[in-house]
Amino acid sequence: MRVSEVLRESLVSEGVEYYFTVYAEHTLRFIIDTELVGRPKSINTAYEPGAGFMGVIYSRVSGRVGVCVFAGGPGVLGAVNPIAMAYVESDPLVVIATTPPRNIVYKNCLHAFPNDTDQLEVFRSITKRQFRITTPTYVGQILSKAFNTALSGRPGPVYVEIPADVFDEVVDEFTYLKLPISKPTPPDEVVDEVIKLLMNSKRPVILAGRGVTISGAESELLAVAELFDAPVCTTIMGKGIIPPTHPLYGGIAAGNLGDLVAEELLSNADLVLAIGVRFSQMGTGRYSMKISGNLIHVNVSADEFGRVFKPLLAIEADAKEFLTKLLMIARREGIKRFSRGSSELLSKLWEEVKSLVSTEAVSKGDVIESWEVIKVLREVFDEDTVFVGDVGAHRIETFTMPVYKPKTYIVTTSYVSMGMGVPGAIAAKLAKKDSKVVGVVGDGGFLMTGLEVVTAVRYNIPVVIVVFNDSAYRVLRIYEKVSYGTDITYKLPNVNFCELAKSLGAYGVRIERRDELRRGIEDAVGLAKDKPVVVDVVVNPESIPLPMRRLYKANYVSEIKK
């Protein structure tokens, strides 16, 4: 059995359905062996950053480890950005990369570094662990350890390196042993203390972050909230943990970039139980979030404690482990369901902010506002639809968009890398075949990785890519105007993305007027049966996203005063 076949069967043993790659000389032996058998299925992308983003977003939507296979040198280094994003934002990813064949590695061969360990060293600071396969006997063991490491504790990427000639070496016997996943569990006495604090609190609020979704603890979190009658706010990346229709829903907590209700709740709470939260710059509305009272911070990584807010209690624990133990102890101690009148308070707060929010959503002139596009998208697409947001003003418009289910809203608020939208939407569709998938992409993000539309065409992946076309880096324009009082760096070329999409083999729809918006989006839904659709929506480059208007005290760029 060749090492390439051992590697293939190891991935199959881990339940890997797809791996993301760019076909290359040094990976051909492995690619051919997987293609001949048909498992795992290779997705041959246009460019390595696209493959990397697909691996990351596939993991987020499927809840499984994403897998990427790259040639060395320009191949794997092309994917450094999405790998770093996986490291910062806790996405389990296994990256397999080649080095040149050992017999020519020092002969200035292609894809080679001057020293044999140079490539591996690049990934030491952006992956949880690094492995190098040099002995065929240990391929299965190393892969098993790689998957275990990617999932244990705080999830993240793992780097596995293999000289290209090792693929052809032979292994006499193959066995594969999956290792158990370890998650940090809190001590009983610490959970007891949390319960006492919750019981003695008058105005407790739960703040749920993406860590809750990563651990699959949504039902446990709602059970705790209902037991203590505590409102639940979520972070931006935690959207969908609790549906907006739930009586304890407290909105998106992101300071001035979030919901007014969440801001009111956190500002007046005497106890905040934050679970699976990082408190990032963007996630706190550029640190405009206010937390009053005591903070209990539960996170799978102790590295997150005290970075922004100093906690009364810092608990290193997996969200599901913590919440499960809390419910178990509460049941054991016979704690009865609390009644604090939270649902009535929340109903009143939501009613009060409704009229205020409606005054912000006012159109200016004939040009479509980006918030109007988001509103129509939410109305046209069902609750199971997965939205993948690239970085930009359009993504900020989605911060307060209703999201009803976990893993249906995929954005970045920590690493904040542009370019994830188009490849991410493709990967999301592969992970969730029966759901509609919408890529919410700015023209700047599309210009980075939009050619991955070709990948969707190649594999008949019917995603809808909505491009917010304002010929600008609009967020950069706003920041420049606020910080420097100038208008210099933001301009982008005027591109017709509808025609570009058609030239790539996709469907294209262009929307330039408000009265075309809903019908154009609905037409795109109808077209997205057998291949991707790119919807090119011309939007107002002057508009400031609704969540940012309180932050900068202006509705349009022209109103900003330095």
C-alpha positions in Angstrom: 0.0 0.0 0.0 1.5 3.3 -1.1 1.8 6.1 1.5 -0.5 8.2 -0.7 -3.2 5.5 -0.3 -2.5 5.3 3.5 -3.0 9.1 3.7 -6.2 8.8 1.7 -7.6 6.0 3.9 -6.6 8.0 7.0 -8.7 10.9 5.8 -11.6 8.5 5.0 -11.3 7.1 8.6 -11.8 10.6 9.9 -14.9 11.0 7.9 -13.4 13.6 5.5 -15.8 14.1 2.5 -13.9 16.9 0.7 -10.4 18.3 0.7 -9.5 21.7 -0.9 -6.5 22.1 -3.1 -4.9 23.4 -6.3 -3.6 20.6 -8.5 0.2 20.6 -8.7 3.1 18.5 -9.6 4.3 17.5 -6.2 0.8 16.4 -5.0 -0.2 14.5 -8.1 0.4 11.0 -6.7 -2.0 11.7 -3.8 -4.6 13.5 -6.0 -4.7 10.7 -8.6 -5.1 8.0 -5.9 -8.1 9.9 -4.4 -9.6 10.6 -7.7 -9.4 7.0 -8.9 -11.3 5.9 -5.8 -13.5 8.9 -5.5 -13.0 9.6 -1.8 -12.3 12.0 -0.3 -13.5 14.2 -3.1 -11.0 16.9 -4.3 -12.2 20.4 -4.9 -9.6 22.0 -7.3 -9.8 25.7 -6.7 -8.6 28.7 -8.7 -6.0 29.9 -6.2 -4.6 28.7 -2.9 -6.2 31.5 -0.7 -9.5 30.3 -2.0 -8.8 26.7 -1.1 -7.7 27.9 2.4 -10.9 29.9 3.0 -13.0 27.0 1.7 -11.4 24.7 4.3 -12.1 27.1 7.1 -15.7 27.9 6.2 -16.5 24.2 5.4 -15.4 23.5 9.0 -17.5 26.3 10.4 -20.7 25.2 8.6 -20.2 21.4 8.9 -18.8 21.3 12.4 -16.0 19.0 11.1 -12.3 19.4 10.5 -11.5 21.2 7.2 -8.8 19.7 5.1 -6.5 21.4 2.6 -3.7 19.8 0.5 -1.1 22.0 -1.1 2.2 21.8 -2.9 5.0 23.4 -1.0 6.4 26.9 -1.5 4.0 29.1 -3.4 1.2 26.6 -2.9 1.0 26.4 0.8 2.4 29.9 1.5 -0.4 31.2 -0.7 -2.9 29.9 1.9 -1.1 31.5 4.9 -3.8 34.1 5.4 -6.8 31.8 5.8 -4.7 29.4 7.9 -3.9 32.4 10.2 -7.6 33.2 10.4 -8.3 29.6 11.5 -5.7 30.0 14.2 -7.1 33.3 15.5 -10.7 32.3 15.2 -10.5 28.7 16.4 -11.3 26.7 13.3 -10.2 23.1 13.2 -8.2 22.6 10.0 -5.6 20.1 8.9 -3.2 21.4 6.3 -1.1 18.9 4.4 1.7 20.3 2.4 4.6 18.8 0.4 8.3 19.6 0.4 10.4 18.7 -2.7 11.5 15.1 -3.2 14.5 14.4 -0.9 16.9 13.4 -3.7 16.7 16.9 -5.3 15.8 19.2 -2.4 19.3 20.8 -2.4 19.6 21.1 -6.1 17.6 24.3 -6.5 14.5 22.4 -7.5 11.1 24.1 -7.8 9.1 25.1 -4.7 12.2 24.7 -2.6 13.5 26.8 0.3 17.3 27.2 1.0 17.0 25.1 4.1 15.0 21.9 4.7 13.1 23.2 7.7 12.3 26.8 6.4 8.8 26.0 5.2 7.7 24.3 8.5 9.0 27.3 10.5 6.7 29.6 8.6 3.7 27.8 10.2 5.0 27.5 13.7 3.4 30.7 14.9 0.0 30.3 13.1 -0.8 26.6 13.8 -1.4 24.6 17.0 1.2 22.0 16.1 3.4 21.0 13.2 4.3 17.5 12.0 6.7 16.2 9.4 6.2 12.7 7.9 9.6 11.2 6.9 8.9 7.5 7.8 6.0 5.8 6.0 5.2 3.6 9.0 3.9 6.6 11.1 1.6 8.2 8.5 -1.6 7.0 10.1 -0.5 7.8 13.6 0.5 11.4 12.6 -2.8 12.0 10.8 -4.7 10.7 13.8 -2.8 13.0 16.1 -3.2 16.0 13.7 -7.0 15.6 13.7 -7.1 15.1 17.5 -5.0 18.2 18.0 -7.2 20.3 15.7 -10.3 19.5 17.7 -9.0 19.2 21.3 -9.1 22.2 23.7 -9.3 25.4 21.7 -9.8 24.2 18.1 -7.4 25.4 15.4 -5.2 24.5 12.4 -2.5 21.8 12.4 0.2 21.6 9.8 1.5 18.3 8.3 4.4 18.3 6.0 5.5 15.4 3.7 8.4 15.2 1.1 6.7 14.5 -2.3 8.7 11.3 -2.9 7.3 9.7 0.3 3.9 9.4 -1.4 5.3 6.5 -3.5 6.9 4.6 -0.6 5.2 1.4 0.5 3.7 0.4 3.8 3.2 -3.3 4.6 0.3 -2.9 7.1 -2.2 -0.1 7.7 -4.3 0.5 10.8 -5.9 3.7 11.9 -6.9 4.6 15.5 -9.0 7.7 16.1 -8.0 9.4 19.4 -10.5 10.8 21.9 -11.1 14.6 21.9 -10.2 16.3 25.1 -12.1 19.4 26.3 -11.3 21.4 29.5 -14.0 20.8 32.2 -14.6 23.2 35.2 -14.4 22.0 38.8 -17.7 21.4 40.6 -16.9 24.0 43.2 -16.4 26.7 40.6 -19.7 25.9 38.9 -21.3 26.0 42.4 -20.0 29.5 42.8 -21.5 30.6 39.4 -24.9 29.2 40.4 -24.9 31.1 43.7 -24.0 34.3 41.8 -26.8 33.8 39.3 -29.3 33.1 42.1 -28.3 36.2 44.0 -28.3 38.4 41.0 -31.2 40.8 40.3 -30.4 41.6 36.7 -28.3 38.8 35.2 -27.5 38.7 31.5 -25.9 35.9 29.4 -23.5 36.9 26.6 -23.0 34.0 24.2 -20.2 33.9 21.7 -19.2 31.6 18.9 -17.5 29.3 21.4 -21.1 28.1 22.3 -21.7 27.1 18.6 -18.2 25.5 18.3 -19.0 23.2 21.2 -22.6 22.6 20.1 -24.0 23.9 23.3 -27.0 26.0 22.1 -29.7 23.9 23.8 -27.8 23.8 27.1 -27.3 27.6 27.0 -31.1 28.2 26.4 -31.9 25.8 29.2 -29.7 27.8 31.6 -31.2 31.1 30.4 -34.7 29.8 30.9 -33.9 28.3 34.4 -32.6 31.7 35.6 -34.9 33.8 33.5 -31.8 35.7 32.1 -31.8 37.6 28.8 -29.4 36.2 26.2 -27.3 38.6 24.1 -25.0 37.1 21.5 -21.8 38.4 19.9 -21.8 39.1 16.2 -20.2 35.7 15.4 -22.6 34.0 17.9 -25.7 35.1 15.9 -28.1 32.2 15.6 -27.4 30.7 19.0 -30.8 32.0 20.1 -33.5 32.9 17.6 -34.8 36.5 17.6 -38.3 35.1 18.2 -37.3 33.7 21.6 -38.8 35.8 24.5 -35.3 36.0 26.2 -33.6 37.2 23.1 -31.6 40.4 24.0 -30.0 41.2 20.6 -26.5 41.5 19.3 -24.0 42.9 21.9 -21.3 44.8 20.0 -21.4 48.2 21.7 -22.4 50.9 19.2 -22.3 48.4 16.4 -24.9 46.1 17.9 -28.5 46.3 19.1 -29.6 49.1 21.4 -31.5 46.6 23.5 -28.3 44.6 24.1 -26.4 47.7 25.0 -29.1 48.7 27.5 -29.1 45.2 29.1 -25.3 45.0 29.5 -25.0 48.5 30.8 -27.6 47.8 33.5 -26.7 44.2 34.4 -25.4 43.4 37.9 -23.9 40.1 36.5 -22.8 39.2 33.0 -22.1 35.5 32.3 -20.0 35.6 29.1 -19.5 32.1 27.5 -17.3 31.5 24.5 -16.6 35.2 23.9 -13.3 36.8 22.8 -14.2 40.5 23.2 -12.4 41.5 20.0 -12.1 45.1 18.7 -14.8 44.7 16.1 -16.9 42.4 18.2 -17.1 45.1 20.9 -17.8 47.9 18.5 -14.3 49.2 18.6 -14.4 48.8 22.4 -17.6 50.8 22.8 -19.2 47.9 24.6 -20.0 48.7 28.3 -20.4 46.0 30.9 -21.5 46.9 34.4 -21.6 44.7 37.4 -19.6 41.5 37.8 -18.3 39.5 34.8 -18.0 35.7 34.7 -15.9 34.8 31.7 -16.0 31.2 30.5 -13.6 30.3 27.6 -11.9 27.3 26.4 -8.6 29.2 26.4 -7.2 31.0 29.4 -5.4 33.3 27.0 -8.6 35.3 26.5 -9.1 36.3 30.1 -8.6 40.0 31.0 -7.7 41.3 27.6 -10.5 43.8 27.5 -12.7 43.3 30.6 -11.4 42.1 34.0 -13.6 39.2 35.2 -14.7 38.4 38.7 -14.4 34.8 37.8 -12.3 33.4 34.9 -13.2 29.8 34.1 -11.2 27.8 31.6 -13.7 25.4 30.2 -15.4 24.2 27.0 -18.9 25.8 26.8 -20.8 22.5 26.6 -18.8 21.0 29.4 -19.5 24.1 31.6 -23.2 24.4 30.8 -23.9 20.7 31.1 -22.3 20.6 34.6 -24.1 23.7 35.6 -27.5 22.2 34.7 -26.5 18.9 36.3 -25.6 20.6 39.7 -28.7 22.8 39.5 -31.0 19.8 39.1 -29.1 17.9 41.8 -29.7 20.8 44.2 -33.3 21.1 43.2 -33.1 24.7 42.0 -36.5 25.9 40.8 -37.1 28.0 37.7 -36.7 31.8 38.4 -39.2 34.4 37.4 -37.7 37.8 37.0 -40.0 39.3 34.4 -37.3 39.3 31.8 -39.5 38.5 28.8 -41.8 41.4 29.7 -38.8 43.8 30.1 -37.4 42.7 26.7 -40.7 43.1 25.0 -40.9 46.7 26.3 -37.3 47.4 25.3 -37.7 46.1 21.8 -40.9 48.1 21.3 -39.1 51.3 22.5 -36.2 51.0 20.1 -38.3 50.0 17.1 -39.3 53.5 16.2 -35.8 54.8 16.7 -34.3 52.2 14.4 -37.0 53.0 11.7 -35.9 56.6 11.6 -32.3 55.5 10.8 -33.4 53.4 7.8 -34.3 56.2 5.4 -33.3 56.1 1.8 -31.4 59.1 0.2 -32.2 59.7 -3.5 -32.6 57.0 -6.1 -29.5 55.0 -5.4 -30.0 51.7 -3.5 -28.8 51.7 0.1 -26.9 48.6 1.2 -29.2 48.1 4.2 -32.1 47.8 1.7 -30.3 44.9 0.0 -29.8 43.1 3.4 -33.5 43.6 4.2 -34.7 42.1 1.0 -32.2 39.2 1.2 -33.6 38.4 4.7 -37.2 38.6 3.4 -36.6 36.5 0.3 -34.4 33.7 1.8 -35.7 31.2 4.4 -34.4 30.7 7.9 -32.2 27.7 6.9 -30.2 29.9 4.4 -26.5 30.2 5.2 -25.2 33.8 4.8 -21.4 34.1 4.3 -20.2 37.7 4.7 -17.0 39.0 3.4 -15.3 42.0 5.0 -16.7 45.5 4.2 -19.6 47.9 4.8 -22.1 45.3 3.5 -21.0 42.9 6.2 -21.5 45.5 8.9 -25.0 46.0 7.6 -25.7 42.3 8.5 -24.7 42.7 12.1 -28.3 43.3 13.2 -29.9 41.2 10.5 -32.1 38.5 12.1 -30.5 35.0 12.1 -32.6 32.1 13.3 -30.3 29.1 13.4 -26.7 28.3 14.4 -24.1 28.1 11.7 -26.2 30.0 9.2 -24.3 33.3 9.6 -20.6 33.2 8.9 -18.4 36.3 9.3 -15.1 37.3 10.8 -14.8 39.9 13.6 -11.3 39.0 15.0 -8.9 38.3 12.2 -11.1 40.3 9.7 -9.6 39.1 6.4 -11.1 40.2 3.1 -11.6 37.6 0.4 -13.5 34.9 2.4 -16.9 35.6 0.9 -16.9 33.8 -2.5 -14.9 30.8 -1.6 -16.6 30.6 1.8 -20.1 30.5 0.1 -18.9 27.6 -2.1 -17.6 25.6 0.9 -20.8 26.4 2.8 -22.9 24.9 0.1 -20.8 21.8 0.0 -21.2 21.4 3.8 -25.0 22.1 3.7 -26.2 20.8 0.4 -29.9 21.1 1.2 -29.8 24.7 2.2 -29.6 27.9 0.1 -26.3 29.7 0.5 -25.7 33.5 -0.1 -22.3 35.1 -0.3 -22.6 38.7 0.9 -19.6 40.3 -0.8 -18.2 43.8 -1.5 -16.6 44.7 -4.8 -13.2 44.9 -3.0 -13.6 41.3 -1.6 -14.8 40.0 -5.0 -11.7 41.5 -6.7 -9.5 39.4 -4.4 -11.0 35.9 -4.7 -14.1 36.3 -6.9 -12.6 34.2 -9.6 -13.4 31.2 -7.4 -16.8 31.5 -9.2 -15.0 29.3 -11.7 -14.7 26.6 -9.1 -18.5 26.8 -8.4 -19.1 26.5 -12.1 -16.7 23.6 -12.5 -18.5 21.6 -9.8 -22.0 22.8 -10.4 -22.4 24.5 -7.0 -25.5 26.7 -7.1 -24.6 29.5 -4.7 -25.9 33.1 -4.9 -23.2 35.7 -4.7 -24.5 39.2 -4.0 -21.9 41.9 -4.8 -22.4 45.3 -3.2 -21.0 47.4 -6.0 -20.0 50.9 -4.9 -16.6 51.1 -6.7 -15.1 51.7 -3.2 -13.6 50.3 -0.1 -16.4 52.0 1.8 -15.4 51.2 5.3 -11.9 52.4 4.6 -13.4 55.6 3.2 -15.4 56.2 6.4 -12.4 55.5 8.6 -10.2 57.8 6.5 -12.8 60.6 6.7 -13.3 60.2 10.4 -9.5 60.0 11.2 -7.9 62.2 8.6 -10.6 64.3 7.0 -9.6 63.2 3.5 -11.1 61.2 0.6 -8.0 59.6 -1.1 -7.6 55.9 -0.6 -11.0 54.3 -1.1 -11.6 54.2 -4.8 -12.0 51.0 -6.8 -12.5 50.6 -10.6 -16.1 50.5 -11.9 -16.6 46.8 -12.8 -19.7 45.1 -14.3 -19.7 41.9 -12.2 -22.8 40.6 -14.0 -20.9 40.5 -17.3 -17.8 39.2 -15.6 -19.8 36.3 -14.0 -21.2 35.4 -17.4 -17.8 35.2 -18.9 -16.8 32.8 -16.1 -19.7 30.5 -17.0 -22.1 31.6 -14.2 -25.4 33.4 -14.4 -25.3 37.1 -13.9 -28.0 39.6 -12.7 -27.5 43.3 -12.5 -29.6 45.6 -10.3 -29.3 49.4 -10.6 -32.6 50.7 -9.4 -34.6 50.3 -6.2 -37.7 49.0 -8.1 -35.6 46.2 -9.5 -34.2 45.0 -6.2 -36.7 42.4 -5.0 -37.4 41.0 -8.4 -33.7 40.8 -9.2 -33.0 38.8 -6.0 -36.0 36.5 -6.7 -34.8 35.9 -10.2 -31.4 34.9 -8.8 -33.0 32.4 -6.5 -34.8 30.9 -9.5 -31.6 30.7 -11.6 -29.5 29.0 -8.8 -30.4 25.5 -9.7 -27.4 24.0 -11.4 -24.7 26.7 -11.3 -23.8 29.9 -9.4 -25.4 33.2 -9.8 -23.7 36.6 -9.3 -26.0 39.4 -8.4 -24.3 42.8 -9.1 -26.1 45.4 -7.1 -25.1 49.0 -7.5 -25.3 50.7 -4.1 -24.8 54.2 -2.6 -21.1 54.8 -1.9 -22.0 57.6 0.4 -24.0 55.6 2.9 -22.7 54.7 6.3 -23.9 51.2 7.5 -26.8 51.4 10.0 -24.8 49.8 12.8 -22.0 52.4 12.3 -24.1 55.5 12.3 -24.2 55.7 16.1 -20.4 55.1 16.2 -19.6 58.0 13.9 -22.8 60.1 14.5 -23.5 60.5 10.8 -25.7 58.8 8.1 -23.6 59.6 5.1 -19.9 60.1 4.4 -20.5 63.7 3.4 -21.8 64.5 6.9 -18.7 63.3 8.7 -16.7 66.0 10.4 -13.2 65.3 11.5 
